[in-house]
Amino acid sequence: MIRLGKDHEARKPDFLLIRQQIQQLIPDSTLVSDAWHAPSGIKILASTPAKAAAILQYKDAFARRFGNATLERQASWATFIVGPLPKLIITLDRKQDLIDELFLQEPGLALIRDVVPIR
């Protein structure tokens, strides 16, 4: 990611031109798969984490080309796989459907038995 100021000249050209300029800055042009504009600057896509680390070695070249810019790497994301959730749960009172219970928590959709006191 190359962070750029709001009025930076590199925000204006098209994507192909930016990608070509970035590939010219790096001796091995296969390191850069793609580049596109983002709200905070230019995003550089590398196909592997090793290639992303190799791109970071050229911070000085990017600083010379883009002037007031910061080259940084996106933080690693952790991937979690959540298994299937049970549709019915058994409580002391009864079997409950989780989806219905979540639906009834919406304002205005409570059951009448929850609103009217029992005498």
N, C-alpha and C positions, 0 to 999 in steps of 0.2 A: 504494500500500500504506500503510495506517495501522497502525503498530506500537502495540500496546496492552499494558498490564501484564496479568498473569495474572488478577487479580481486577477488572478494569475492567468497569464496568456495561454498556458497549456490546457485550460478548461474549455477553450473555444474550438480547437481543431477537431476533425472527425476521429473516430476510433481507429481506423486503419492507419492514419498518419501517426497517431500516438504510439501504436504498437510497433510500427516500423522504426520510429525514433528510439524507443526503448531497446529494441533488438540491436540497433546499431551501437548503443552504449556498451553492450555486453559482448565480449569476444565470441561466446558460444550462444548463437541466437536460438538454439533449441531449448534453452532454459525457460524462455517465455512462451507459454502456450497462447495467451490472449491478454488483452488489456482493455479496460473500459472505464468510463467516467463513473464516479460515485459522488454523493453529496459532499464528501470531505476531500476529494481529490481524484486520484487515478488508482484503480485496482489492477494489480498484475497477477495473472494466474500462472502458477507453476504446476506441472503435473504431479510432482512428488515433493515431499518435505525436504529431501536432499537438494533438489533444484531450487527450492525457495531459499534455503540456507546459502546456496551458491550465489543467488541474486543479491542477497544482503551484503556480500563481500564488495560489491561495487557501489557502496553508499557515496563515495567521493565523486564518482562519475555522474551519479544522479544529482548530487548537490551542485556540481558545475553546470549541468545542462538545465536544470529546473530552478536554479537560484534558491530562493527562500522556500525550501521544501524539506520534508522529513520522510525518510524511508523507514518503514517499520513492518514487522511481521504480525499477522493476526494471531491472537492467542489460540492455543489448542483447545478444541472442544471435546468433551467427554460424551460418549454415546452410551445411552442406557436403553435396554430393551425391557419393556414392561410386559409381563405375561398377561394372559386373559384374566379379566376380573369376573368374579362370580356374579351371575345375574340375581340370584336369590341368596339372601343371608337369613340365618335362623337366629332369632333373638328370644328372650324369655317370653315375650308377648305373642309373637307370631312369625311367620315367614314374611320377609319384606323384599320387595323388588327394589333394587338400588336406583334404577332409573326413575321409577315413580316417586320415590322418596326425594330424589334431587329435584324433580320437576315440581313437587309440591312445596319446596322451600322458596319458590319464587313468590314475591309479594302479590297478594291478591288471590293466590291459588290454594290457600290452606283449606283443609277439610273442615266441614261445619262442626264436626265433633271436637275439633281443636279450638274452635272459636266460642262455641256455646258451652257454658259451664254445666257440669252434670250435677243434678240435685238429688 
